[in-house]
Amino acid sequence: MSTQSLRWWSWIHKWSSLVCTVFMLLLCLTGLPLIYHHEIGHLLGNDVEAPALAPEVAANPPKANLDEVIASAKALYPNKIMMYMSQELDEPAIWNVTLGDHPNDEHYKPIAVDARTAKVITEPAFEGGAFMSTMLRLHVDMFAGLPGMLFLGFMGLLLIVAIISGVVLYAPFMRKLDFGTVRHERSTRLKWLDMHNLLGIVTLVWALVVGATGVINTLADVLLKVWQATEIAAMIEPYKDAKPLVEMASVDAAMKTAVAAEPGMQVGFIAFPGTPFATPHHYGVYMHGDQAFSSRLYKPVLIDAGNGTITDRRELPWYLTALLVSQPLHFGDYGGGWMQFLWAVLDVATIIVLGSGLYLWLKRGRKAKAEAKQEKTAPGMQPVLARSGEQR
Protein backbone atom coordinates (compact mmCIF):
# COMPACT_ATOMS: atom_id res chain seq x y z
CA MET A 1 0.00 0.00 0.00
CA SER A 2 1.34 3.42 -0.93
CA THR A 3 1.89 6.09 1.69
CA GLN A 4 -0.93 8.18 0.21
CA SER A 5 -3.37 5.24 0.32
CA LEU A 6 -2.31 4.48 3.87
CA ARG A 7 -3.02 8.04 4.92
CA TRP A 8 -6.36 8.02 3.12
CA TRP A 9 -7.54 4.80 4.79
CA SER A 10 -6.23 6.04 8.14
CA TRP A 11 -8.26 9.22 7.74
CA ILE A 12 -11.42 7.22 6.90
CA HIS A 13 -10.91 4.89 9.85
CA LYS A 14 -10.14 7.70 12.25
CA TRP A 15 -13.15 9.88 11.52
CA SER A 16 -15.73 7.16 10.91
CA SER A 17 -14.70 5.68 14.26
CA LEU A 18 -14.64 8.96 16.14
CA VAL A 19 -18.06 10.10 14.97
CA CYS A 20 -19.83 6.86 15.93
CA THR A 21 -17.80 5.69 18.96
CA VAL A 22 -19.84 7.35 21.72
CA PHE A 23 -23.12 6.16 20.23
CA MET A 24 -21.76 2.65 19.63
CA LEU A 25 -20.64 2.52 23.26
CA LEU A 26 -24.18 3.49 24.26
CA LEU A 27 -25.64 0.73 22.07
CA CYS A 28 -23.20 -1.89 23.38
CA LEU A 29 -23.82 -0.95 27.01
CA THR A 30 -27.62 -0.94 26.63
CA GLY A 31 -27.54 -4.00 24.39
CA LEU A 32 -25.78 -6.14 27.02
CA PRO A 33 -28.78 -6.43 29.38
CA LEU A 34 -31.12 -6.77 26.40
CA ILE A 35 -29.33 -10.01 25.43
CA TYR A 36 -30.62 -11.44 28.70
CA HIS A 37 -33.97 -9.65 28.75
CA HIS A 38 -35.92 -12.84 29.48
CA GLU A 39 -33.62 -13.83 32.34
CA ILE A 40 -33.55 -10.31 33.80
CA GLY A 41 -37.33 -10.05 33.55
CA HIS A 42 -37.66 -13.32 35.46
CA LEU A 43 -35.12 -12.18 38.08
CA LEU A 44 -36.97 -8.89 38.59
CA GLY A 45 -40.28 -10.69 38.84
CA ASN A 46 -41.65 -9.09 35.66
CA ASP A 47 -42.12 -12.34 33.74
CA VAL A 48 -45.65 -13.71 33.64
CA GLU A 49 -46.24 -17.37 34.41
CA ALA A 50 -49.45 -19.27 33.85
CA PRO A 51 -51.07 -20.73 36.98
CA ALA A 52 -50.44 -24.43 37.58
CA LEU A 53 -53.27 -26.80 36.72
CA ALA A 54 -54.30 -29.94 38.50
CA PRO A 55 -52.18 -32.93 37.31
CA GLU A 56 -55.14 -34.65 35.65
CA VAL A 57 -55.98 -31.46 33.71
CA ALA A 58 -52.36 -30.50 32.92
CA ALA A 59 -51.87 -33.73 30.99
CA ASN A 60 -54.43 -32.58 28.42
CA PRO A 61 -54.99 -28.83 28.98
CA PRO A 62 -58.09 -27.21 27.48
CA LYS A 63 -58.01 -24.31 25.01
CA ALA A 64 -60.19 -21.33 25.76
CA ASN A 65 -62.30 -19.73 23.06
CA LEU A 66 -60.51 -16.57 21.82
CA ASP A 67 -63.69 -14.54 22.04
CA GLU A 68 -63.84 -15.39 25.75
CA VAL A 69 -60.16 -14.45 26.15
CA ILE A 70 -60.86 -11.06 24.56
CA ALA A 71 -63.97 -10.54 26.69
CA SER A 72 -61.96 -11.17 29.88
CA ALA A 73 -59.32 -8.62 28.87
CA LYS A 74 -61.84 -5.99 27.78
CA ALA A 75 -63.74 -6.34 31.05
CA LEU A 76 -60.79 -4.50 32.66
CA TYR A 77 -60.95 -1.63 30.15
CA PRO A 78 -64.39 -1.60 28.50
CA ASN A 79 -63.76 1.67 26.63
CA LYS A 80 -60.58 0.49 24.90
CA ILE A 81 -60.37 -1.45 21.66
CA MET A 82 -58.44 -4.56 20.68
CA MET A 83 -55.10 -3.99 18.96
CA TYR A 84 -53.23 -7.30 19.06
CA MET A 85 -53.14 -10.67 20.74
CA SER A 86 -50.14 -12.98 20.60
CA GLN A 87 -48.55 -16.11 22.03
CA GLU A 88 -44.90 -16.86 22.69
CA LEU A 89 -43.66 -20.11 21.17
CA ASP A 90 -42.41 -21.33 24.56
CA GLU A 91 -45.50 -20.17 26.51
CA PRO A 92 -48.67 -21.47 24.80
CA ALA A 93 -50.61 -21.21 28.07
CA ILE A 94 -50.77 -17.40 27.87
CA TRP A 95 -52.41 -15.00 25.43
CA ASN A 96 -50.83 -11.54 25.49
CA VAL A 97 -53.66 -9.12 24.75
CA THR A 98 -53.07 -5.48 23.83
CA LEU A 99 -55.78 -2.83 24.30
CA GLY A 100 -55.63 0.84 23.30
CA ASP A 101 -57.70 3.98 22.81
CA HIS A 102 -57.11 3.73 19.04
CA PRO A 103 -55.42 1.23 16.67
CA ASN A 104 -52.01 2.97 16.85
CA ASP A 105 -52.00 3.78 20.57
CA GLU A 106 -48.40 3.84 21.84
CA HIS A 107 -49.65 3.90 25.45
CA TYR A 108 -51.41 0.58 25.14
CA LYS A 109 -52.47 -1.69 27.99
CA PRO A 110 -50.89 -5.17 27.94
CA ILE A 111 -52.91 -7.92 29.64
CA ALA A 112 -51.91 -11.56 30.14
CA VAL A 113 -54.85 -13.98 29.89
CA ASP A 114 -54.77 -17.71 30.62
CA ALA A 115 -55.14 -19.47 27.25
CA ARG A 116 -56.75 -22.48 28.97
CA THR A 117 -59.33 -20.84 31.23
CA ALA A 118 -59.74 -17.35 29.68
CA LYS A 119 -59.07 -15.81 33.09
CA VAL A 120 -56.93 -12.67 33.44
CA ILE A 121 -53.56 -13.48 34.99
CA THR A 122 -52.06 -10.02 35.38
CA GLU A 123 -51.21 -6.75 33.68
CA PRO A 124 -47.50 -7.19 32.86
CA ALA A 125 -44.98 -4.43 33.45
CA PHE A 126 -44.66 -2.27 30.33
CA GLU A 127 -41.71 -3.56 28.23
CA GLY A 128 -40.50 -5.69 31.14
CA GLY A 129 -40.30 -2.94 33.77
CA ALA A 130 -38.75 0.50 34.11
CA PHE A 131 -35.12 -0.62 33.82
CA MET A 132 -35.53 -2.82 30.73
CA SER A 133 -37.91 -0.30 29.15
CA THR A 134 -35.28 2.43 29.53
CA MET A 135 -32.53 0.19 28.13
CA LEU A 136 -34.72 -0.72 25.15
CA ARG A 137 -35.70 2.86 24.32
CA LEU A 138 -32.08 4.06 24.58
CA HIS A 139 -30.98 1.21 22.35
CA VAL A 140 -33.73 1.63 19.77
CA ASP A 141 -34.17 5.38 19.36
CA MET A 142 -32.67 7.27 22.35
CA PHE A 143 -36.20 8.44 23.21
CA ALA A 144 -36.29 10.39 19.92
CA GLY A 145 -38.70 8.26 17.88
CA LEU A 146 -38.13 7.75 14.15
CA PRO A 147 -35.44 10.48 13.85
CA GLY A 148 -33.53 8.78 16.65
CA MET A 149 -33.81 5.40 14.93
CA LEU A 150 -32.57 6.76 11.62
CA PHE A 151 -29.73 8.60 13.34
CA LEU A 152 -28.58 5.40 15.04
CA GLY A 153 -28.87 3.66 11.68
CA PHE A 154 -26.45 6.19 10.21
CA MET A 155 -24.10 5.60 13.14
CA GLY A 156 -24.32 1.90 12.33
CA LEU A 157 -23.27 2.58 8.76
CA LEU A 158 -20.27 4.54 10.04
CA LEU A 159 -19.39 1.58 12.25
CA ILE A 160 -19.37 -0.69 9.21
CA VAL A 161 -17.10 1.79 7.38
CA ALA A 162 -14.81 1.89 10.43
CA ILE A 163 -14.63 -1.92 10.54
CA ILE A 164 -13.83 -2.24 6.83
CA SER A 165 -11.17 0.47 6.94
CA GLY A 166 -9.72 -1.13 10.07
CA VAL A 167 -9.36 -4.44 8.22
CA VAL A 168 -7.61 -2.66 5.34
CA LEU A 169 -5.14 -1.05 7.78
CA TYR A 170 -4.56 -4.19 9.86
CA ALA A 171 -2.11 -5.87 7.46
CA PRO A 172 0.31 -2.94 6.87
CA PHE A 173 0.34 -1.98 10.55
CA MET A 174 0.85 -5.54 11.82
CA ARG A 175 3.10 -6.92 9.08
CA LYS A 176 6.18 -7.09 11.35
CA LEU A 177 4.35 -8.74 14.24
CA ASP A 178 2.88 -12.20 14.74
CA PHE A 179 -0.89 -12.45 14.97
CA GLY A 180 -2.11 -11.82 18.49
CA THR A 181 1.06 -10.08 19.67
CA VAL A 182 0.56 -7.64 22.53
CA ARG A 183 3.76 -5.80 23.42
CA HIS A 184 3.47 -5.58 27.19
CA GLU A 185 7.10 -4.47 27.54
CA ARG A 186 6.55 -1.31 25.48
CA SER A 187 4.56 1.82 26.31
CA THR A 188 1.00 1.71 27.60
CA ARG A 189 -0.22 3.29 24.39
CA LEU A 190 1.42 0.60 22.21
CA LYS A 191 0.02 -2.13 24.45
CA TRP A 192 -3.49 -0.74 24.02
CA LEU A 193 -2.93 -0.31 20.28
CA ASP A 194 -2.06 -4.01 19.98
CA MET A 195 -5.07 -4.95 22.12
CA HIS A 196 -7.32 -2.71 20.00
CA ASN A 197 -6.09 -4.36 16.80
CA LEU A 198 -6.35 -7.90 18.19
CA LEU A 199 -9.87 -7.56 19.60
CA GLY A 200 -10.95 -5.66 16.49
CA ILE A 201 -9.98 -8.60 14.27
CA VAL A 202 -11.41 -11.21 16.65
CA THR A 203 -14.80 -9.46 16.81
CA LEU A 204 -14.77 -8.53 13.11
CA VAL A 205 -17.49 -10.88 11.83
CA TRP A 206 -19.71 -10.42 14.89
CA ALA A 207 -19.46 -6.63 14.76
CA LEU A 208 -20.34 -6.64 11.06
CA VAL A 209 -23.34 -8.93 11.65
CA VAL A 210 -24.64 -6.95 14.63
CA GLY A 211 -23.92 -3.63 12.92
CA ALA A 212 -25.68 -4.64 9.70
CA THR A 213 -28.72 -6.14 11.48
CA GLY A 214 -28.87 -3.07 13.68
CA VAL A 215 -29.02 -0.81 10.62
CA ILE A 216 -31.83 -2.95 9.18
CA ASN A 217 -33.74 -2.77 12.49
CA THR A 218 -33.60 1.03 12.51
CA LEU A 219 -35.53 0.96 9.22
CA ALA A 220 -38.42 -1.03 10.73
CA ASP A 221 -40.92 1.83 10.68
CA VAL A 222 -39.91 2.90 7.17
CA LEU A 223 -40.16 -0.67 5.80
CA LEU A 224 -43.55 -1.13 7.44
CA LYS A 225 -44.85 2.03 5.79
CA VAL A 226 -43.54 0.84 2.40
CA TRP A 227 -45.36 -2.46 2.89
CA GLN A 228 -48.57 -0.66 3.83
CA ALA A 229 -48.34 1.63 0.81
CA THR A 230 -47.73 -1.24 -1.63
CA GLU A 231 -48.90 -4.74 -0.72
CA ILE A 232 -51.46 -3.85 1.94
CA ALA A 233 -52.87 -1.19 -0.39
CA ALA A 234 -53.27 -3.85 -3.10
CA MET A 235 -54.94 -6.24 -0.65
CA ILE A 236 -57.58 -3.74 0.40
CA GLU A 237 -58.27 -2.34 -3.06
CA PRO A 238 -61.59 -4.26 -3.29
CA TYR A 239 -62.63 -2.62 0.01
CA LYS A 240 -61.93 0.99 -0.92
CA ASP A 241 -65.64 1.83 -1.11
CA ALA A 242 -66.75 -0.47 1.72
CA LYS A 243 -68.61 0.97 4.68
CA PRO A 244 -66.96 0.94 8.13
CA LEU A 245 -67.46 -2.25 10.13
CA VAL A 246 -70.43 -2.27 12.47
CA GLU A 247 -70.13 -5.81 13.82
CA MET A 248 -67.08 -8.06 13.68
CA ALA A 249 -66.97 -11.80 13.12
CA SER A 250 -65.76 -14.23 15.75
CA VAL A 251 -62.01 -14.00 16.30
CA ASP A 252 -61.90 -17.64 17.37
CA ALA A 253 -63.53 -18.70 14.10
CA ALA A 254 -61.13 -16.47 12.15
CA MET A 255 -58.14 -18.09 13.83
CA LYS A 256 -59.44 -21.60 13.09
CA THR A 257 -59.99 -20.63 9.46
CA ALA A 258 -56.38 -19.38 9.18
CA VAL A 259 -54.98 -22.52 10.87
CA ALA A 260 -56.95 -24.74 8.47
CA ALA A 261 -55.61 -22.76 5.49
CA GLU A 262 -51.98 -23.08 6.62
CA PRO A 263 -51.47 -26.64 7.92
CA GLY A 264 -48.23 -27.19 9.78
CA MET A 265 -48.10 -23.60 10.96
CA GLN A 266 -49.41 -21.96 14.12
CA VAL A 267 -50.69 -18.54 15.11
CA GLY A 268 -48.00 -16.06 16.16
CA PHE A 269 -50.18 -13.02 16.58
CA ILE A 270 -53.48 -11.54 15.47
CA ALA A 271 -53.71 -7.90 14.37
CA PHE A 272 -57.11 -6.24 14.65
CA PRO A 273 -58.73 -3.89 12.10
CA GLY A 274 -56.99 -0.53 11.73
CA THR A 275 -53.62 -1.55 13.20
CA PRO A 276 -50.46 -1.31 11.06
CA PHE A 277 -50.43 -5.10 10.50
CA ALA A 278 -54.03 -5.34 9.34
CA THR A 279 -56.51 -3.21 7.38
CA PRO A 280 -59.62 -1.30 8.47
CA HIS A 281 -61.73 -4.28 7.28
CA HIS A 282 -59.60 -7.31 8.18
CA TYR A 283 -58.10 -9.40 10.89
CA GLY A 284 -54.44 -10.07 10.16
CA VAL A 285 -53.65 -13.58 11.39
CA TYR A 286 -49.89 -14.10 11.24
CA MET A 287 -48.76 -17.70 11.05
CA HIS A 288 -45.26 -19.04 11.69
CA GLY A 289 -43.36 -22.32 12.07
CA ASP A 290 -42.35 -24.00 15.30
CA GLN A 291 -38.57 -24.10 14.90
CA ALA A 292 -35.98 -21.55 16.05
CA PHE A 293 -35.63 -20.04 12.55
CA SER A 294 -39.07 -20.64 11.06
CA SER A 295 -40.75 -19.22 14.15
CA ARG A 296 -39.40 -15.80 13.12
CA LEU A 297 -40.86 -15.93 9.60
CA TYR A 298 -44.49 -14.91 9.40
CA LYS A 299 -47.10 -15.49 6.73
CA PRO A 300 -50.10 -13.15 6.93
CA VAL A 301 -53.60 -14.45 6.35
CA LEU A 302 -56.12 -11.64 5.85
CA ILE A 303 -59.62 -12.50 7.02
CA ASP A 304 -62.63 -10.31 6.39
CA ALA A 305 -63.57 -9.04 9.84
CA GLY A 306 -67.21 -8.77 8.77
CA ASN A 307 -67.91 -12.30 7.56
CA GLY A 308 -64.83 -14.30 8.66
CA THR A 309 -63.72 -15.45 5.19
CA ILE A 310 -60.16 -15.42 3.86
CA THR A 311 -59.62 -12.66 1.31
CA ASP A 312 -55.86 -12.85 0.80
CA ARG A 313 -52.75 -14.67 2.02
CA ARG A 314 -49.27 -14.22 0.70
CA GLU A 315 -45.63 -14.34 1.71
CA LEU A 316 -44.12 -11.23 3.25
CA PRO A 317 -41.90 -9.18 0.91
CA TRP A 318 -38.17 -9.84 1.10
CA TYR A 319 -37.41 -6.64 3.01
CA LEU A 320 -39.81 -7.50 5.85
CA THR A 321 -38.43 -11.05 5.93
CA ALA A 322 -34.92 -9.57 6.26
CA LEU A 323 -36.17 -7.40 9.11
CA LEU A 324 -37.79 -10.30 10.95
CA VAL A 325 -34.66 -12.44 10.57
CA SER A 326 -32.31 -9.65 11.65
CA GLN A 327 -34.15 -8.76 14.87
CA PRO A 328 -33.42 -11.97 16.83
CA LEU A 329 -29.97 -12.33 15.22
CA HIS A 330 -29.10 -8.85 16.49
CA PHE A 331 -29.67 -9.96 20.11
CA GLY A 332 -28.49 -13.58 19.78
CA ASP A 333 -31.96 -15.08 20.26
CA TYR A 334 -31.51 -18.03 17.89
CA GLY A 335 -29.20 -20.41 19.74
CA GLY A 336 -30.25 -20.49 23.38
CA GLY A 337 -28.00 -19.85 26.37
CA TRP A 338 -24.67 -20.56 24.70
CA MET A 339 -25.34 -18.12 21.89
CA GLN A 340 -26.44 -15.49 24.40
CA PHE A 341 -23.21 -16.02 26.33
CA LEU A 342 -21.15 -15.70 23.13
CA TRP A 343 -23.02 -12.52 22.19
CA ALA A 344 -22.38 -11.07 25.66
CA VAL A 345 -18.63 -11.87 25.52
CA LEU A 346 -18.28 -10.34 22.07
CA ASP A 347 -20.30 -7.31 23.19
CA VAL A 348 -17.86 -6.73 26.09
CA ALA A 349 -14.91 -7.19 23.71
CA THR A 350 -16.41 -4.59 21.37
CA ILE A 351 -16.81 -2.17 24.28
CA ILE A 352 -13.06 -2.60 24.91
CA VAL A 353 -12.31 -2.01 21.21
CA LEU A 354 -14.37 1.19 21.19
CA GLY A 355 -12.98 2.42 24.49
CA SER A 356 -9.38 1.69 23.51
CA GLY A 357 -9.88 3.45 20.17
CA LEU A 358 -11.08 6.56 21.99
CA TYR A 359 -8.13 6.32 24.39
CA LEU A 360 -5.63 6.00 21.51
CA TRP A 361 -7.09 9.05 19.78
CA LEU A 362 -6.81 11.13 22.94
CA LYS A 363 -3.24 9.97 23.51
CA ARG A 364 -2.43 10.65 19.87
CA GLY A 365 -3.63 14.23 20.27
CA ARG A 366 -1.38 14.76 23.27
CA LYS A 367 1.55 13.23 21.42
CA ALA A 368 0.96 15.48 18.41
CA LYS A 369 0.97 18.54 20.65
CA ALA A 370 4.21 17.41 22.25
CA GLU A 371 5.80 16.88 18.82
CA ALA A 372 4.63 20.32 17.66
CA LYS A 373 6.15 21.89 20.76
CA GLN A 374 9.40 20.03 20.12
CA GLU A 375 9.49 21.25 16.50
CA LYS A 376 9.20 24.83 17.67
CA THR A 377 12.22 24.41 19.91
CA ALA A 378 14.21 22.54 17.24
CA PRO A 379 13.02 23.74 13.80
CA GLY A 380 15.47 21.60 11.82
CA MET A 381 14.18 18.32 13.24
CA GLN A 382 11.37 16.37 11.58
CA PRO A 383 9.23 13.59 13.05
CA VAL A 384 10.68 10.19 12.25
CA LEU A 385 7.25 8.76 11.36
CA ALA A 386 4.42 9.95 9.17
CA ARG A 387 1.42 11.10 11.17
CA SER A 388 -0.62 8.14 9.96
CA GLY A 389 2.03 5.64 10.99
CA GLU A 390 2.93 4.08 14.31
CA GLN A 391 6.33 3.29 15.75
CA ARG A 392 7.14 -0.38 15.71
BELQUISUL-V457131 format. One record per residue. N is the residue number from 1. PSI is psi in whole degrees, 0 to 359 (none if undefined). OMEGA is omega as a letter, one per 20 degrees, with the letter a starting at -180 (none if undefined). D_FIRST is the distance of its C-alpha to the first C-alpha in Angstrom with 2 decimals. Layout:
BEGIN
n | psi | omega | d_first
N | PSI | OMEGA | D_FIRST
N | PSI | OMEGA | D_FIRST
END
This chain:
BEGIN
n | psi | omega | d_first
1 | 133 | a | 0.00
2 | 162 | r | 3.79
3 | 321 | r | 6.60
4 | 317 | r | 8.23
5 | 321 | r | 6.24
6 | 316 | r | 6.35
7 | 321 | a | 9.90
8 | 312 | r | 10.71
9 | 324 | r | 10.14
10 | 320 | r | 11.90
11 | 316 | r | 14.61
12 | 314 | a | 15.17
13 | 318 | a | 15.49
14 | 308 | a | 17.67
15 | 327 | r | 20.09
16 | 323 | r | 20.44
17 | 313 | a | 21.25
18 | 319 | a | 23.56
19 | 322 | a | 25.54
20 | 350 | a | 26.35
21 | 310 | a | 26.62
22 | 319 | a | 30.32
23 | 325 | r | 31.34
24 | 324 | r | 29.43
25 | 318 | r | 31.20
26 | 314 | a | 34.43
27 | 321 | r | 33.83
28 | 319 | a | 32.99
29 | 318 | r | 36.03
30 | 333 | r | 38.38
31 | 333 | a | 37.00
32 | 308 | r | 37.85
33 | 334 | a | 41.63
34 | 335 | r | 41.37
35 | 324 | a | 40.08
36 | 38 | a | 43.50
37 | 324 | r | 45.53
38 | 313 | a | 48.21
39 | 319 | r | 48.66
40 | 320 | r | 48.72
41 | 319 | r | 51.18
42 | 318 | a | 53.42
43 | 321 | a | 53.21
44 | 357 | r | 54.17
45 | 20 | a | 56.96
46 | 348 | r | 55.58
47 | 144 | r | 55.36
48 | 133 | r | 58.34
49 | 139 | r | 60.20
50 | 143 | r | 62.95
51 | 147 | r | 66.37
52 | 142 | r | 67.48
53 | 163 | r | 70.03
54 | 144 | a | 72.99
55 | 319 | a | 72.11
56 | 333 | r | 74.24
57 | 324 | a | 72.52
58 | 333 | a | 68.96
59 | 327 | r | 69.20
60 | 74 | a | 69.51
61 | 144 | r | 68.52
62 | 167 | r | 69.79
63 | 122 | a | 67.69
64 | 149 | r | 68.86
65 | 133 | a | 69.30
66 | 328 | r | 66.43
67 | 326 | r | 68.94
68 | 323 | r | 70.54
69 | 314 | r | 67.17
70 | 319 | a | 66.55
71 | 322 | r | 70.11
72 | 318 | a | 69.69
73 | 316 | a | 66.53
74 | 340 | r | 68.06
75 | 334 | r | 71.18
76 | 326 | a | 69.16
77 | 77 | a | 68.02
78 | 334 | a | 70.43
79 | 358 | r | 69.12
80 | 161 | a | 65.50
81 | 160 | r | 64.15
82 | 136 | r | 62.15
83 | 303 | a | 58.41
84 | 160 | r | 57.01
85 | 140 | a | 58.03
86 | 164 | r | 55.74
87 | 138 | r | 55.69
88 | 147 | a | 53.06
89 | 324 | a | 52.52
90 | 7 | r | 53.45
91 | 69 | a | 56.39
92 | 354 | a | 58.69
93 | 1 | a | 61.64
94 | 133 | r | 60.47
95 | 126 | r | 60.15
96 | 109 | a | 58.02
97 | 137 | a | 59.80
98 | 123 | r | 58.43
99 | 147 | r | 60.90
100 | 172 | r | 60.32
101 | 338 | r | 62.17
102 | 168 | a | 60.32
103 | 342 | a | 57.89
104 | 29 | a | 54.76
105 | 118 | r | 56.05
106 | 344 | r | 53.24
107 | 53 | a | 55.93
108 | 167 | r | 57.23
109 | 112 | r | 59.49
110 | 136 | a | 58.28
111 | 130 | r | 61.16
112 | 124 | a | 61.13
113 | 137 | r | 64.01
114 | 122 | a | 65.20
115 | 352 | a | 64.51
116 | 327 | a | 67.56
117 | 352 | a | 70.21
118 | 22 | r | 68.93
119 | 140 | r | 69.53
120 | 131 | r | 67.23
121 | 306 | a | 65.38
122 | 172 | r | 63.74
123 | 104 | a | 61.66
124 | 155 | r | 58.21
125 | 137 | a | 56.23
126 | 123 | r | 54.03
127 | 33 | r | 50.49
128 | 15 | r | 51.41
129 | 170 | a | 52.66
130 | 316 | a | 51.63
131 | 307 | a | 48.76
132 | 326 | r | 47.06
133 | 317 | r | 47.82
134 | 315 | r | 46.07
135 | 317 | a | 43.01
136 | 313 | a | 42.88
137 | 319 | r | 43.29
138 | 321 | a | 40.62
139 | 325 | a | 38.22
140 | 312 | a | 39.13
141 | 8 | r | 39.64
142 | 34 | r | 40.25
143 | 26 | a | 43.82
144 | 10 | r | 42.68
145 | 211 | a | 43.42
146 | 316 | r | 41.41
147 | 321 | r | 39.47
148 | 320 | r | 38.45
149 | 314 | a | 37.35
150 | 324 | r | 35.24
151 | 314 | r | 33.70
152 | 328 | r | 32.74
153 | 319 | r | 31.36
154 | 321 | r | 29.02
155 | 324 | r | 28.01
156 | 321 | r | 27.33
157 | 319 | r | 25.00
158 | 323 | r | 23.07
159 | 317 | r | 22.99
160 | 318 | r | 21.46
161 | 318 | r | 18.71
162 | 321 | r | 18.21
163 | 313 | a | 18.13
164 | 315 | r | 15.59
165 | 327 | r | 13.16
166 | 322 | r | 14.04
167 | 318 | r | 13.23
168 | 321 | a | 9.66
169 | 342 | a | 9.38
170 | 313 | a | 11.64
171 | 308 | a | 9.73
172 | 329 | a | 7.48
173 | 336 | a | 10.74
174 | 14 | a | 13.09
175 | 334 | a | 11.83
176 | 4 | a | 14.74
177 | 149 | r | 17.27
178 | 153 | r | 19.35
179 | 135 | r | 19.49
180 | 3 | a | 22.04
181 | 131 | r | 22.13
182 | 113 | a | 23.80
183 | 85 | a | 24.42
184 | 334 | a | 27.97
185 | 349 | a | 28.79
186 | 196 | a | 26.34
187 | 161 | r | 26.76
188 | 322 | a | 27.67
189 | 317 | r | 24.62
190 | 323 | r | 22.27
191 | 316 | r | 24.54
192 | 330 | r | 24.29
193 | 314 | r | 20.49
194 | 320 | r | 20.48
195 | 320 | r | 23.23
196 | 314 | a | 21.47
197 | 318 | a | 18.40
198 | 308 | a | 20.83
199 | 329 | r | 23.21
200 | 320 | r | 20.59
201 | 320 | a | 19.42
202 | 321 | a | 23.09
203 | 9 | a | 24.31
204 | 302 | a | 21.51
205 | 316 | a | 23.75
206 | 315 | a | 26.81
207 | 322 | r | 25.30
208 | 317 | a | 24.09
209 | 310 | a | 27.58
210 | 322 | r | 29.49
211 | 315 | a | 27.43
212 | 316 | r | 27.84
213 | 328 | r | 31.53
214 | 319 | r | 32.10
215 | 317 | r | 30.91
216 | 318 | a | 33.26
217 | 328 | r | 36.08
218 | 345 | r | 35.87
219 | 10 | a | 36.72
220 | 310 | a | 39.91
221 | 320 | r | 42.33
222 | 315 | a | 40.66
223 | 323 | r | 40.58
224 | 320 | r | 44.19
225 | 323 | r | 45.27
226 | 316 | r | 43.62
227 | 318 | r | 45.52
228 | 322 | a | 48.73
229 | 344 | a | 48.37
230 | 282 | a | 47.78
231 | 316 | r | 49.14
232 | 321 | r | 51.64
233 | 321 | r | 52.89
234 | 324 | a | 53.49
235 | 324 | a | 55.29
236 | 7 | r | 57.70
237 | 317 | r | 58.40
238 | 346 | a | 61.82
239 | 12 | a | 62.69
240 | 332 | r | 61.94
241 | 9 | a | 65.67
242 | 149 | r | 66.77
243 | 153 | r | 68.78
244 | 149 | a | 67.46
245 | 137 | r | 68.25
246 | 312 | r | 71.56
247 | 146 | a | 71.71
248 | 146 | a | 68.94
249 | 166 | r | 69.25
250 | 128 | r | 69.10
251 | 323 | r | 65.62
252 | 317 | r | 66.67
253 | 322 | r | 67.71
254 | 318 | r | 64.46
255 | 315 | a | 62.45
256 | 325 | r | 64.58
257 | 317 | r | 64.13
258 | 318 | r | 60.32
259 | 320 | r | 60.40
260 | 328 | a | 62.66
261 | 337 | a | 60.34
262 | 73 | a | 57.26
263 | 144 | a | 58.49
264 | 354 | r | 56.22
265 | 165 | r | 54.69
266 | 163 | a | 55.89
267 | 127 | r | 56.05
268 | 307 | r | 53.13
269 | 161 | r | 54.42
270 | 124 | r | 56.85
271 | 136 | a | 56.16
272 | 160 | a | 59.29
273 | 133 | r | 60.08
274 | 342 | r | 58.19
275 | 163 | a | 55.24
276 | 338 | a | 51.67
277 | 13 | r | 51.76
278 | 200 | r | 55.09
279 | 171 | r | 57.08
280 | 347 | a | 60.24
281 | 8 | a | 62.31
282 | 153 | q | 60.60
283 | 137 | r | 59.85
284 | 106 | r | 56.29
285 | 115 | a | 56.51
286 | 116 | a | 53.05
287 | 152 | r | 53.04
288 | 170 | r | 50.47
289 | 186 | a | 50.23
290 | 13 | r | 51.03
291 | 168 | a | 47.86
292 | 318 | a | 44.90
293 | 312 | a | 42.76
294 | 339 | r | 45.55
295 | 345 | r | 47.22
296 | 349 | a | 44.43
297 | 117 | a | 44.90
298 | 149 | r | 47.86
299 | 116 | a | 50.04
300 | 137 | r | 52.26
301 | 114 | a | 55.88
302 | 125 | a | 57.61
303 | 128 | r | 61.32
304 | 118 | a | 63.80
305 | 351 | r | 64.96
306 | 319 | a | 68.35
307 | 356 | r | 69.43
308 | 15 | a | 66.95
309 | 152 | r | 65.77
310 | 130 | r | 62.22
311 | 338 | r | 60.96
312 | 148 | r | 57.32
313 | 131 | a | 54.79
314 | 162 | r | 51.28
315 | 150 | r | 47.86
316 | 150 | r | 45.64
317 | 160 | a | 42.91
318 | 325 | a | 39.43
319 | 328 | r | 38.12
320 | 327 | r | 40.93
321 | 317 | r | 40.42
322 | 321 | r | 36.75
323 | 314 | a | 38.03
324 | 325 | r | 40.67
325 | 324 | a | 38.31
326 | 331 | a | 35.68
327 | 307 | r | 38.26
328 | 329 | r | 39.28
329 | 325 | a | 35.80
330 | 324 | a | 34.60
331 | 7 | r | 37.20
332 | 37 | a | 37.25
333 | 359 | a | 40.73
334 | 324 | a | 40.48
335 | 22 | r | 40.73
336 | 202 | a | 43.38
337 | 321 | a | 43.28
338 | 321 | r | 40.52
339 | 323 | r | 38.07
340 | 317 | r | 39.18
341 | 316 | r | 38.58
342 | 316 | r | 35.05
343 | 319 | a | 34.34
344 | 317 | r | 35.80
345 | 315 | a | 33.76
346 | 327 | r | 30.47
347 | 314 | r | 31.68
348 | 318 | r | 32.33
349 | 321 | r | 28.92
350 | 323 | r | 27.33
351 | 320 | r | 29.61
352 | 319 | r | 28.25
353 | 313 | a | 24.61
354 | 315 | r | 25.63
355 | 318 | r | 27.82
356 | 327 | r | 25.36
357 | 319 | r | 22.73
358 | 319 | r | 25.49
359 | 316 | a | 26.48
360 | 324 | r | 23.03
361 | 318 | r | 22.88
362 | 318 | r | 26.40
363 | 325 | r | 25.75
364 | 319 | r | 22.68
365 | 319 | r | 25.03
366 | 321 | r | 27.59
367 | 319 | a | 25.22
368 | 321 | r | 24.07
369 | 321 | r | 27.77
370 | 320 | r | 28.57
371 | 320 | r | 25.94
372 | 321 | r | 27.32
373 | 323 | r | 30.79
374 | 322 | r | 29.91
375 | 325 | r | 28.53
376 | 325 | r | 31.84
377 | 336 | r | 33.79
378 | 81 | a | 31.74
379 | 331 | a | 30.39
380 | 347 | a | 29.08
381 | 145 | r | 26.68
382 | 149 | r | 23.05
383 | 140 | a | 20.98
384 | 326 | a | 19.18
385 | 155 | r | 16.07
386 | 153 | a | 14.23
387 | 330 | a | 15.81
388 | 353 | a | 12.88
389 | 183 | r | 12.52
390 | 136 | a | 15.17
391 | 135 | a | 17.29
392 | none | none | 17.26
END
